[in-house]
Amino acid sequence: MDDLIATLRTRGSFNPDAPLPAAPMPWDYMPTPTHRDGPPWATAEMIAAEPALVARVGARVVAAGAAAALAAAIREAAVAGLPVVVTGCGTSEHAAMGVAAILRDGWRAAGLPGAGPAAAQAFELALDPPAGGLVIGISHEGSTGATMAAMDAARALGARTAAITGSAHSPIGGHADIILETVEMDRSWCHTVGYVSPLAAATVTAGILAGGTPNPDKLRVRLLAGIDATAGGRADAIGAAIAASTHLLVLASGMDRVTAREFALKVEEAAWVPSSVRELETFLHGHLPATGSDTSLVLVLTERDSLDVRAARACQALAAAAVTGIRPAAILGADAAALIPASLTPAGRIVIPEGSTMPGAPASLLGAAGPLQLVTLAVAAARGTNPDPIRRDNPVYLRAAEVADAPAPTA
């Protein structure tokens, strides 16, 4: 990370500590990322900016009163025995999963009844919305049609709605009763800021829900701890191994399934390596025959709960993978690293310090965010791809994106 920041400062065109631009006013879609002939890419700048950014996002939603308003709405739903659902698409779906988990931490700390917030994919939620309660939509640019449709469907059945989004003036703002505005926008379409911003907003909201006083600087410290853990070429080594493979498998359980899903998406967007997520236990039930020496595998294990059991099963999975010719790598919490021999991760490991001053969900998710993003950047570097336009600088993939958003064909 120090090398990345030093490079960016040397160029003189980007300050990682400065706020990123807001969305256009009047609101409009963010422009196509500026073409660059080579690195450092805008994605690298966004990652470098994230430690300072998450602290600003946390402070911003607290100062605006939006985090307190969302905490109050969650508490109201809990007391009434009504559901709280968090939803989104793509990177925002993974952020929604993380937001739900972070809010569950706050819910439990507050002693609220019931299971707590759950996550749902927006398209599916629009088809089966909750009757009442609270639906929280996640959309960085604020224009995702499926997410707004899910919020509207829930509203029609009596639910309140909230949004965590970059701009209150974006389309999603008209579909939400409560808006947590994160303001600063990604300059890359390989949305990394769009992933960590909702996690930051949720963490301070969960702290208020639990009756505490949020400290946004803890967000900066935690995100930076994960980024610093990649120093010494650790991200580069894992990235090179992935780049040389034909398929990436990301293995995870518990909280780490959120990180794994975001990691797989980022590698496909940025470096075009086909990637899949496998549940830790599921991996050992029928998937091994499709693997071999051309498969790369990264275990993510930062989850604190039932760590002994998860680590023991992870050791078995890594050993089984090695028999087929895979050379596994890992992104691990420090406690997990102590339980998993280095010999089982010959392609490298990133060890994140334990976030003892932060509840389990944000400690895991924010701690692992930097490593997953920097490994992705390393894969892109090894393959010679530009992560910023997510391949939409190629007319074929631009056309594919346009077709995906076009009206559905009729019979």
N, C-alpha and C positions, 0 to 999 in steps of 0.2 A: 504493500500500500504506500509506503514511503516513496518507493521508486516511482509509482504511478503519479502521486501528487507532485513529486519533484519534476517529473517530465512535463506535467501540465503547467506547472508554474514557469518552467523554462520557456515554454512556448509563449507565455505571456498573454494568452487569449482567454484563459479560463481560471477563475478563482473558486476552488472547491468550497470555500467558506461563505461565499456570497449567495444570497437568495436566487433561485431560478426564476425566470419570467413566469408571469401568470398567463392564463388563457387570454386570447384576444377579447377586446371590448369594443363594440358589442360582440357577444360570444360568437365564435366560429371554430370549426375544426382546426386542430393544430396543423401547421404546414408540414409538408413532406420534409423529412430530415435533410439537412444541407449535405450535398454530395461532398465527400472527401476522397482524395486519391489514396489515402492510407491512414494507418493509426497514428496517434490515438483517436479512436472513434468517439462519437458523442456518448455511446453507451459507457465507455470508460469514464468519461467526465461525470455522468450521472451517478455511477457507483462511488466515485471519489467524493461527490457532494452529499451522499446520503447520511453520514454521521451527523453533520451539522443540520441537515434538512429535517431529520426526524425530530430533533429537539425543537426546531421552529414549529413544525406541524403540531406537536404536542402542546406547546405553549400557546399556539394560535387558537386551537379549538377550546382550550380551557378559558383563555381570556375572553373569547366571544360568548361564552356561556353555553355553547352548543354541546360540549361533552356532558355538562351537568344536565342539560335538557334531555339528552339521550339516556343518560343514567336514570333519570326520573321516569322516563317512559318505559324503560326495561323493568324497573321496580314495580311500576303500576301493573304491567302485564303479568309479572310473576305473582303478585299478591292476588290478582284476579284469576289465577290459574290458566292464563291464556298463553299461546305460543309466541316465541320470539324466533324469527327465522332471518338468516343473513344470506343474501343471494348475489350472484354476479356471473360473468362469463369470461372464459379465458384466464388471463392473469388475475382479473378481478374475481373470478370464481375461487381461485386458490387463496386470494386475499380474504374472501368471504369466509372460507373455511377457517383461516387463521383468526379472523375477527371473532367468529363464533366461539372458538376455543378460548381466546383471551377473555371474552365477556363471561364465559362459563367460570373462569377463575374468579372473576369479580363477584359473580352471582353466588358462588359457593362461600366465598369469604364473607359475603353479606348475610349468609344464612337464609337465603331465599328458598322457597319451596319448589319442588319440581326438578326436572333434569337440566334446565337451563337452555340457552340459545343453541339452535341447530343451524347447519348450513344446507342449502339446496341450490342446485343448478337452476338458473333463471328460466330456461325454456320449460323445464319440467314443473317448476313452481307455478308458472303461468297457467299450466293445464290442471294443476291441483293445488290451488291456493288455500291458505288457512282461513278459517272463518273467525275473524277477530284477531286480537293480539297485535303484534308489531312485526313489520317486515322492513329490514334494513338493506337497501340496495347499495352495492359497491360498483362504481364506474369512474375511472380516472378522468377521462375526457367528458363524461356525463352524457353520452349520446348512444348508449347501447340499447337498441330497441327491445331485445328480449328481457332485459332487466327492468325497463320501464313497464313492459307489458305485465310482468310478474307483480310489480308494485300496484299497478292499476287493478289487476284481478283480485288482489288481496283487499284493496280499498273498497271494491264493490261488495265485498262480503263483510265489511265493517272493520277491517284492520287499519291501524295507524301505519304511516310509512315514514321512513327516515332514509337519508342518503349520505354516504361518505364519498365526496367527489372533489375534483380539482376546483370547480367553479360553481358557485350558487346560481350563476346566470346561465348555466348549461341547460339543455333540455330536461335532464333528470330533476332539476330544481323545481320544475312545475308539477312533479309527481310526488313530492316529499313534504311531509308536515314539519320535519326537523332536518336541517342540513348541517353537516360538519364539513366545512370548506377547507381543504388542504392547500389550496391556492397555487403552489409551485408545480409546474408542469414538466413532464418528461420532454427532452429534446430528441430522444430516440424512440422508434416504434418497438424496440425490444424492451418493453416497459419494465424497468427496474424500480424507478421512483414510484410508478403506479402500483407496485407490489408493497413496498415498505411503508408508504404514506398511510394507508388504511390501518396497518398494524400499529403504527404510532398513535393514531387517533383512538383506536380501540383500547390501547394500553392505558392511556390517561382516563378514558371513560370508565374502564373497569376499576381503576383506582378510586375514582369518585364513588362508584357504585358500592365498593367495599368500605366506604367511610373514611378513606385516607386522603392525604393531600398529595396530588401528583407532583413528581419531580421530573420534568421533561428531559433534564440533562442525563438522567439514567438511560434514556433511549439512545442518546449519542454514545455513551460509554459502552453499552451492550453491542450496538451495531459495530462499533470500531473494534471491539474485542474479537469479533469474528473475522473482520477484515485483516487485522493484524496477525491472526493465526495462519494466514495464507503466505506469510513472508518466507523468504528463503527458497523461493521457487516451488513451493509445495503445490500451488494451484497450477503452475506451468507443467509440472510432471504429470499430474492427473489429467490435465487437458490434452497433453500429447498422447497419452494412452487412449483416451476416448477418440481423438481425431484419427488414430490409426485403425480403429475398429469399424465394423459395418453396422453395429447395433449397440446401443447403450441400454443397460438395465439399471434402474435405480431401485434399491431395496430399502424398505422402511416399514416401521410399525408405529402405532400410537400417533403422537403429535407429529412425528417426522414424516408421516404420509403427506402432509401439506407441503413441506419443503421438497419432498421427492417429486410431487406432481409439478411444482413450479420449476424445478431443475430440469425435468424432462422436456417441458414446454420450451424453456429458454434455449436448451441445446438444439432443439429442432428449429426454432425461429432464427437463431443467430448463426448456427454452424451447419444446419441441414443434415445432422446425423439422426437417423430414425431412433427414437427413444421410447422406452416403456417403463411404467412403474409396476413393481411387483410387491405385494404384501410379503412381509418376511416369511410367514408360514406358507403362504400360497406358492411362493417360488419353488418350494420343495415338493410340490404335488403336481407334477406333470410338465413343468416348464424346462427342466434341465435338458431333455433331448434336443431342443432347438438351439442350444448354446455350444460354444466351442472357443477355440483360440482367437477367432475374429470377433468375439463378443467382449465388450467392456462392461464392468459392473462396479457401481459405487454404492456402498452401504451408507445410509444416513442414520446415525443413532445419537441423538442428543436428549431424548426423552428421559426424564428422571424417574417416572413412575415404573415400578416393577423392573428396574434396570437389570438386576441379576438374571431374571428369567429371559429378558429380551437379549442380553448380551450372550448368554449361553446358547440360545437358538441361533443368534447371528454367527457365532463361531462355527456351528455346524453347517450353516448355509455357505459361509465363505469356504470352508474346507471342501464341501461338495462341489462348489463352483470350480475350485482349483483342479479337481480331478478331470473336468471336461476341457481344461486348457485355459480357462479364464484366469487373468491376473487381476484380482480385485483391488479396489481402492476404497477409501472411506472418509467421511466427514463425521467426526465424533466429538461428543462432549468429553471433557477430561476424565470424568469418572468412568465412562464407557471405554475410553482408550486404555485405562488401566486393566480392564477385564478382557480385552481382545488382543491377543499377541500380534506384534508387528509382522510376524511371518505370514499371517493370514491376509495382509494387505500389501503385497509386493509392489503394486502400482502406485503406492503412496497413501498418505493419510494427512488430514488436516485436523488438528486437535484444538477445540474451542474451550477456553476457560469456562468453568461453571459460573452461571450468573446468580449467585446466592442472594443478591439483594433484590431480585425481581421474581415474581411468580413464574411457575413452570412454563406456561404457554408462551408468554412474550420472551422469556429468556431463551427458549428453544428456537422460536421462529426468527427473532431478530438476530440472535447469535449466528444462525446458519444462513441468513440471507446473503451476507457478503461473500462467504465461501462459495455458495452455489452460483452466484453471479460472476465471481472472478474466475472460477473454473470454466464457466461458459465462455468468458472472454478469452481464456487460454485455448479452448477448443477452436474458437473462431480464428485465433492467431495461427494456430498450427495448420488449419485448413485453408487459410488465406481468404476468409470470407469477411464481409462487412456486416456486422450485426445490426446496424442502425435501421435499414429499410426493411428488415425481415424478408428479404429477397424480392421485394416489390419493385426493385430497380430492374428486374428481369421482366420483359413484357408478358411472358407466360404466366408468372405468378401474380403480376398485377391484374391481369385479366381474370385469373382464378378468384382473386379477392373481389373484383367487381361483380362477377357472376354470383358469388356467394351472397352479395347484398342486393341482387336484382330481384324483382318480383318473381314469385314462384311460377313456373310454367303451368299452363292449363292444359287439360287433356283435349 
